Amino acid sequence: MIRITMNTTTPVTYLFVPADRPERFSKAAGSGADIVVLDLEDAVGVDHKAAAREHARAALASGVFKACVRINGIDTEWFAEDCALLSLPGVAAVMLPKAETVEGIAAVRAARRIVPLVETAKGLAVARELARCAGVAQLAFGSVDFQQDLGIEGDGDELLFARSELVLASKLAGIAAPVDGVSLAVKDLDVVSSEALRARRLGFASKLCIHPAQIASVRAAFAPDDKAVAWARGVLAAAASTSGGALSFEGQMVDKPLLERARGILSRAEAAAA
């Protein structure tokens, strides 16, 4: 089994793999994803839930294979048994679907990192509370389920409010920026890139992936381009040669917020190159 660990910085790519398909675990681990998510929920049929749990248990028991586990929801018959996996040494995080209550977060607090999936109107309404819960590392947007819950058609401007609220909730709680929902266009990488770039521009730090082919496009979209990196280096070099305060760079007034932006660009560039 190929070893994979949670990225020590904020991860960019989360790759789902059905937990009832153990033959895919090694491929997922070698895909370049920052985090592999063993999925016990939506990707697994009712008749395969028990088998999926045992495959996940076998992979995570030794601690050699480290992954996030998306368990079944708190209101399902599989929740308690899924939670029994969270003490295994290979469990680096838990993804809680349809997160809607502080009590739900508390029920999975045994995990080292918690990634609540905001997928419903109720979940969005309490997103700021969920983000402040102990153990929560990032919020994730379950955009497809959210559309279904609210009867929304479209994944663009139709979801702008929801996406912006998750970014705001994360910032107010002092946690990492959120994870955007999946791109259903598995083969059309132009669509994947466009949707990942939109997420980055809105303030997201990461994206959920459903196929290894999407990972490179998502990583590239979240990484600053050469022009942005050159600008950031130029700005910081110019700032280093001044005595402080605002300065002019390439005809643009640069003050503290833009200096912070420049540092953020270089930080993301370094993370992407790692």
C-alpha positions in Angstrom: 0.0 0.0 0.0 1.4 3.4 -1.0 1.8 5.7 1.9 -0.1 9.0 1.9 -0.3 11.6 4.7 -2.3 14.7 5.2 -0.7 17.7 3.8 0.8 19.8 6.7 -0.3 23.0 5.0 -3.9 23.7 3.8 -4.6 21.0 1.3 -5.7 21.9 -2.2 -7.2 18.7 -3.5 -9.4 16.1 -1.7 -9.9 13.0 -3.8 -12.9 10.7 -3.2 -12.6 7.0 -3.6 -15.4 4.6 -2.9 -14.5 2.5 0.2 -16.1 -0.6 -1.3 -13.4 -0.5 -4.1 -10.2 -1.4 -2.3 -8.4 -2.0 -5.6 -8.6 1.7 -6.2 -6.9 2.7 -2.9 -3.3 2.5 -4.0 -4.1 4.4 -7.3 -5.8 7.1 -5.3 -2.8 7.3 -2.9 -0.5 7.7 -5.8 -2.6 10.2 -7.7 -1.0 13.4 -6.3 -4.0 14.3 -4.2 -3.3 16.1 -1.0 -5.9 14.0 0.8 -7.6 10.8 -0.2 -11.1 10.5 1.1 -12.4 7.0 1.7 -16.1 7.4 1.0 -18.5 5.4 3.0 -21.5 7.5 2.1 -22.8 8.6 -1.3 -20.4 6.5 -3.4 -21.5 3.2 -1.6 -24.8 1.5 -2.1 -26.9 0.3 0.9 -26.0 -3.3 0.3 -22.2 -2.6 0.3 -22.0 -0.4 3.4 -20.7 -3.1 5.8 -18.2 -4.3 3.2 -17.0 -0.8 2.6 -16.4 -0.2 6.3 -14.4 -3.4 6.6 -12.2 -2.5 3.6 -11.6 0.9 5.1 -10.8 -0.7 8.5 -8.2 -3.0 6.9 -6.5 -0.1 5.0 -6.4 2.2 8.0 -5.6 -0.2 10.8 -1.8 -0.3 10.3 -1.4 3.5 10.0 0.6 3.1 6.8 -2.3 4.3 4.7 -3.5 7.6 6.0 -6.7 9.2 4.7 -9.8 11.2 5.5 -13.0 9.1 6.0 -16.4 10.4 4.8 -18.7 8.6 7.2 -22.5 8.3 6.8 -24.7 11.0 8.3 -25.6 11.2 12.0 -29.2 10.3 11.3 -28.4 7.0 9.5 -28.2 3.5 10.8 -24.5 3.2 9.8 -23.3 6.3 11.7 -22.3 4.6 15.0 -20.3 1.8 13.3 -18.6 4.3 11.0 -17.6 6.3 14.0 -15.9 3.3 15.5 -13.3 3.6 12.7 -12.2 7.1 13.8 -9.7 5.7 16.4 -7.7 3.8 13.8 -4.2 5.1 13.4 -4.6 5.8 9.7 -7.6 8.1 10.1 -6.2 11.6 9.6 -9.6 13.4 9.3 -13.3 12.8 9.2 -15.7 14.3 6.7 -19.2 14.7 8.2 -22.0 14.8 5.6 -25.0 17.1 5.9 -23.5 18.8 8.9 -26.3 20.9 10.6 -25.6 21.0 14.3 -22.9 21.6 16.8 -23.9 18.3 18.5 -23.1 16.5 15.2 -19.6 17.9 15.2 -19.2 16.9 18.9 -20.1 13.3 18.0 -17.1 12.9 15.8 -14.6 14.8 17.9 -12.4 11.7 18.3 -11.0 12.6 14.8 -7.9 14.7 14.6 -9.4 17.0 12.0 -13.1 17.5 11.1 -14.3 18.7 7.8 -18.1 19.3 8.0 -19.9 19.1 4.6 -22.4 22.0 4.3 -25.0 20.5 2.0 -28.4 21.8 3.2 -30.2 25.1 4.0 -30.0 24.2 7.7 -26.2 23.6 7.4 -25.6 26.9 5.7 -27.7 28.7 8.3 -25.4 27.5 11.1 -22.2 27.5 9.1 -20.6 30.1 11.4 -21.3 28.0 14.4 -20.0 24.8 12.8 -16.8 26.6 11.8 -16.1 27.6 15.4 -16.5 24.1 16.8 -13.4 22.4 18.3 -11.5 20.2 15.8 -13.0 21.8 12.6 -10.2 22.3 10.1 -12.1 23.4 7.1 -15.7 23.7 5.9 -16.6 21.9 2.7 -19.4 22.8 0.3 -21.6 19.9 -0.8 -22.9 21.9 -3.8 -24.8 19.1 -5.6 -26.8 18.2 -2.5 -27.3 21.8 -1.6 -28.8 22.5 -5.1 -31.1 19.6 -4.6 -32.2 20.7 -1.1 -33.1 24.2 -2.2 -34.3 23.4 -5.7 -31.5 25.5 -7.3 -30.7 25.1 -11.0 -27.2 26.0 -11.9 -23.8 26.0 -10.2 -22.6 29.5 -11.0 -24.2 32.8 -9.7 -27.0 30.7 -8.3 -24.6 29.5 -5.6 -22.7 32.7 -5.1 -24.3 33.6 -1.8 -23.7 30.1 -0.3 -20.1 30.0 -1.4 -19.4 33.5 0.0 -21.1 32.7 3.3 -18.7 29.7 3.7 -15.7 31.8 3.0 -16.9 34.4 5.5 -17.8 31.8 8.2 -14.3 30.3 7.9 -12.6 33.7 8.2 -14.6 34.7 11.2 -13.8 31.4 12.9 -10.1 31.7 12.2 -9.9 28.4 10.3 -8.6 27.7 6.8 -10.6 28.8 3.8 -13.2 26.3 2.7 -13.3 23.5 0.2 -15.4 23.9 -2.9 -17.7 21.2 -4.2 -17.0 18.7 -6.9 -16.9 19.3 -10.6 -19.1 16.8 -12.3 -17.3 17.2 -15.6 -14.8 14.3 -15.2 -13.4 14.4 -18.7 -13.7 18.1 -19.6 -10.7 19.5 -17.8 -11.4 23.0 -19.1 -14.6 23.0 -17.1 -12.7 21.6 -14.1 -10.1 24.4 -14.4 -12.7 27.1 -14.8 -14.7 26.0 -11.8 -11.5 25.7 -9.6 -10.4 29.1 -10.7 -13.8 30.5 -9.8 -13.5 28.9 -6.3 -10.1 30.4 -5.8 -11.3 33.9 -6.8 -14.1 33.6 -4.3 -11.7 32.9 -1.5 -11.7 29.1 -1.3 -8.5 27.2 -0.6 -9.4 23.8 -1.9 -11.6 21.6 -4.0 -13.3 18.2 -3.9 -12.3 15.9 -6.7 -14.1 12.8 -8.0 -11.5 11.5 -10.4 -7.6 11.5 -10.4 -7.7 13.2 -13.8 -9.1 16.4 -12.2 -6.2 16.8 -9.7 -3.6 18.5 -11.9 -6.1 21.0 -13.3 -7.3 21.9 -9.8 -3.8 22.3 -8.4 -2.9 24.5 -11.4 -6.0 26.7 -11.0 -5.2 27.3 -7.3 -1.5 28.0 -7.9 -0.6 31.6 -8.8 0.5 32.1 -12.4 3.9 33.4 -13.4 2.7 36.9 -13.9 1.2 37.0 -10.4 4.4 35.6 -8.8 6.6 38.1 -10.7 4.3 40.9 -9.4 4.5 39.7 -5.9 8.3 39.4 -5.9 8.6 42.9 -7.4 6.3 44.4 -4.8 8.1 42.9 -1.9 11.5 43.8 -3.3 10.3 47.4 -3.7 9.0 47.4 -0.2 12.3 46.1 1.2 14.1 49.1 -0.3 11.8 51.7 1.3 11.5 52.9 4.8 7.9 51.7 5.2 4.4 53.1 4.4 2.8 53.2 1.0 4.9 53.0 -2.2 4.4 53.0 -5.9 5.1 49.9 -8.0 4.4 49.8 -11.7 2.1 52.8 -11.5 0.0 51.2 -8.7 -0.1 52.5 -5.1 0.9 49.6 -2.8 0.1 49.6 0.9 -0.2 47.0 3.7 -3.2 45.0 2.2 -1.4 44.6 -1.1 1.9 43.6 0.6 -0.1 40.9 2.4 -1.6 39.8 -0.9 1.9 39.6 -2.4 3.1 37.4 0.6 0.1 35.2 0.1 0.8 34.7 -3.6 4.4 33.6 -2.9 3.2 31.3 -0.1 0.7 29.6 -2.4 3.4 29.4 -5.1 5.8 27.7 -2.7 3.1 25.3 -1.5 2.2 24.4 -5.1 5.9 23.7 -5.9 6.3 21.4 -2.9 
